[in-house]
């Protein structure tokens, strides 16, 4: 499957509805673009799974690390690229890069995905996807997915109830929604900027679930986690500013 191992790209223009009050693209919208281009890339290989309701498998996003050199703004014309970077410990790694019209790298990200057997409800590496173990292109980052540290100093700062529009075609809260919730907790930090954004998705959240968001913040680092059903962890996140 040579095409699956190649870099895949598309061009977008940042829309007004994707921007915050500072005319900068929201981090949650960046996540939406990452999910969409990943889906478009894997779909052309025939292993999209989500396009086949009878498939026994589904793709699940586990972790994302985003590093921002310069935040894209309203009406910027951008090129988004993605490519697989191998399989490690049964997780499929995929990188993303966002470039401006002059090919300057503005954002890069690396991510971990899992294939889940819907019947057994467990992570698997289907035989037909073993070719991903030999990537054609390496990661754009030397970043390793170190665990987000456990923090006993977090305190409740917000509460969200998963509504109908938060639910995606997988019938759970979309990965970008968690990021939007975190952005709301962070608030307007202008003229400072987010330098890196790390998130680990732990458990699914469904419609009408109540999520309590805990956080801790110092000058440059912020930690957030969401809990449902009286303490069940659903995500952990670390945000660094510059």
C-alpha positions in Angstrom: 0.0 0.0 0.0 2.5 2.6 -1.2 -0.1 5.4 -1.3 -0.8 4.9 2.4 2.9 5.5 3.3 3.2 8.7 1.2 2.7 12.2 2.5 -0.9 13.5 1.8 -1.7 17.2 1.7 -4.6 19.6 1.2 -5.0 23.3 1.1 -7.4 25.3 3.3 -8.2 28.9 4.0 -8.9 29.9 7.6 -12.5 30.9 8.0 -13.9 33.5 10.3 -15.9 30.9 12.3 -12.7 29.1 13.1 -11.1 32.1 14.8 -11.2 33.6 18.2 -11.5 37.3 19.1 -7.9 37.8 18.2 -8.5 36.5 14.7 -6.4 33.5 15.4 -7.5 29.9 14.6 -8.8 28.0 17.6 -6.7 25.0 18.6 -9.9 22.9 18.6 -10.3 23.8 14.9 -6.7 22.7 14.2 -7.7 19.3 15.7 -10.7 19.2 13.4 -8.5 19.7 10.4 -6.1 17.0 11.6 -8.9 14.5 12.1 -10.3 15.2 8.7 -7.1 14.9 6.7 -6.2 11.7 8.5 -9.6 10.3 7.6 -9.2 11.4 4.0 -5.7 9.8 3.8 -6.7 6.5 5.3 -9.9 6.4 3.3 -8.1 6.2 -0.1 -6.2 3.2 1.1 -9.5 1.3 1.8 -8.9 1.1 5.5 -11.1 3.9 6.6 -13.4 1.5 8.5 -15.8 4.3 9.5 -17.1 4.3 6.0 -18.2 0.7 6.4 -20.9 0.1 9.0 -20.2 -3.7 8.8 -16.5 -3.3 9.5 -15.4 -5.1 12.7 -12.8 -2.3 13.4 -12.8 1.4 14.2 -10.0 4.0 14.5 -9.6 5.7 17.9 -7.4 8.7 18.6 -5.4 8.2 21.7 -2.8 11.0 22.1 -1.9 14.2 20.3 1.1 16.6 20.8 0.9 19.9 19.0 3.8 22.4 18.8 3.0 25.9 17.5 5.7 28.1 16.0 3.2 30.7 14.7 -0.5 30.6 15.1 -2.4 30.8 11.8 -4.9 33.7 11.4 -8.1 34.6 9.6 -7.9 34.2 5.8 -4.5 32.6 5.9 -4.0 30.1 3.1 -2.5 27.0 4.5 -1.2 23.6 3.4 -1.8 20.7 5.8 0.3 17.5 5.4 0.0 14.2 7.1 1.8 10.8 7.0 2.2 7.6 9.0 5.4 7.2 11.0 5.1 3.5 12.0 3.6 1.3 14.7 4.9 1.2 18.2 3.4 -0.9 21.0 0.3 -1.6 18.8 -0.3 2.1 18.3 -0.3 3.7 14.9 1.7 6.9 14.8 0.8 9.8 12.4 2.4 13.2 12.0 0.9 16.5 10.7 2.4 19.8 9.5 0.7 23.1 8.7 2.6 25.4 6.4 1.9 28.9 5.2 1.8 30.0 1.5 5.6 30.4 1.6 6.1 26.8 2.9 7.1 28.0 6.4 6.2 25.5 9.0 3.7 27.0 11.5 2.5 24.0 13.4 3.6 20.4 13.7 1.9 17.6 15.5 2.4 13.9 16.2 -0.3 11.5 17.3 -1.1 8.0 18.3 -4.1 6.0 17.0 -5.4 2.6 17.8 -7.5 0.2 15.9 -10.2 -1.3 18.1 -12.0 -4.5 17.5 -15.6 -3.5 18.1 -16.8 -7.0 19.0 -14.0 -7.7 21.5 -13.6 -4.1 22.5 -9.8 -4.4 22.5 -6.9 -2.8 20.6 -5.6 -4.9 17.7 -3.2 -4.6 14.8 -5.0 -6.3 11.9 -2.7 -8.4 9.6 -3.7 -6.2 6.6 -2.2 -3.1 8.4 1.1 -4.6 9.3 2.7 -2.7 6.4 2.5 0.4 8.5 5.4 -0.9 10.6 7.8 0.1 7.8 7.1 3.9 7.3 8.5 5.7 4.3 8.8 9.0 6.1 10.0 9.6 9.6 8.5 11.8 12.3 8.9 15.6 12.0 9.5 15.7 15.7 11.8 14.1 18.2 9.1 14.4 20.8 8.3 11.2 22.7 4.9 10.7 24.3 5.9 10.9 27.9 3.0 10.5 30.3 1.3 13.7 31.4 2.3 13.7 35.1 -0.3 13.0 37.7 -1.0 16.1 39.6 -2.6 16.1 43.1 -3.0 19.9 43.1 -5.7 20.1 40.5 -9.0 21.8 41.6 -12.4 21.9 39.9 -12.6 25.0 37.6 -15.5 24.2 35.2 -18.3 21.8 34.4 -19.6 20.7 31.0 -22.5 18.6 29.9 -22.0 16.7 26.6 -24.7 18.0 24.3 -26.0 16.7 21.0 -23.7 18.8 18.9 -20.7 17.6 20.8 -21.3 14.0 19.6 -19.7 12.8 16.4 -20.5 10.0 14.0 -18.9 7.5 16.4 -21.6 8.4 18.9 -19.3 9.9 21.5 -17.8 13.3 22.2 -15.5 14.4 19.3 -11.8 14.7 20.1 -11.9 18.5 19.3 -14.6 19.2 21.8 -12.3 18.3 24.7 -9.9 20.8 23.3 -12.6 23.5 23.0 -13.5 22.9 26.7 -9.8 23.3 27.6 -9.6 26.5 25.5 -12.6 27.9 27.4 -10.8 27.2 30.7 -7.6 28.9 29.4 -9.5 32.0 28.2 -7.9 34.9 26.4 -4.2 34.9 27.0 -3.3 37.5 24.3 -0.6 38.7 23.7 0.9 35.4 25.0 0.6 32.3 22.9 0.2 28.6 23.3 3.6 27.0 22.4 2.5 23.3 22.9 -0.7 21.4 23.5 -0.7 17.8 24.7 -3.8 15.7 25.3 -4.3 12.0 26.2 -7.8 10.6 25.6 -8.6 8.0 28.3 -12.3 7.2 28.3 -15.2 8.0 26.0 -17.8 10.6 26.9 -21.4 10.2 25.7 -24.3 12.6 25.3 -25.7 14.0 28.6 -22.5 12.9 30.5 -21.4 15.6 33.0 -17.7 16.3 32.8 -16.0 18.1 35.7 -12.8 19.8 34.5 -9.9 20.2 37.0 -7.0 22.4 36.4 -3.8 23.9 37.8 -2.0 26.9 36.3 1.3 28.7 36.8 3.2 31.2 34.6 4.0 29.0 31.7 2.4 25.6 32.3 -1.2 24.4 32.7 -2.6 21.0 33.5 -6.2 19.9 33.0 -8.1 16.7 33.3 -11.7 15.8 32.9 -13.7 13.4 35.1 -17.1 11.8 34.5 -19.4 9.6 36.7 -17.9 10.7 40.0 -14.3 10.4 39.2 -13.7 8.4 36.1 -10.9 10.0 34.1 -11.8 10.9 30.5 -8.8 13.1 29.4 -5.5 14.6 30.6 -3.9 17.6 29.0 -0.8 19.8 29.4 -0.5 23.2 27.9 2.7 25.3 27.7 2.8 29.1 26.9 5.4 31.4 25.6 
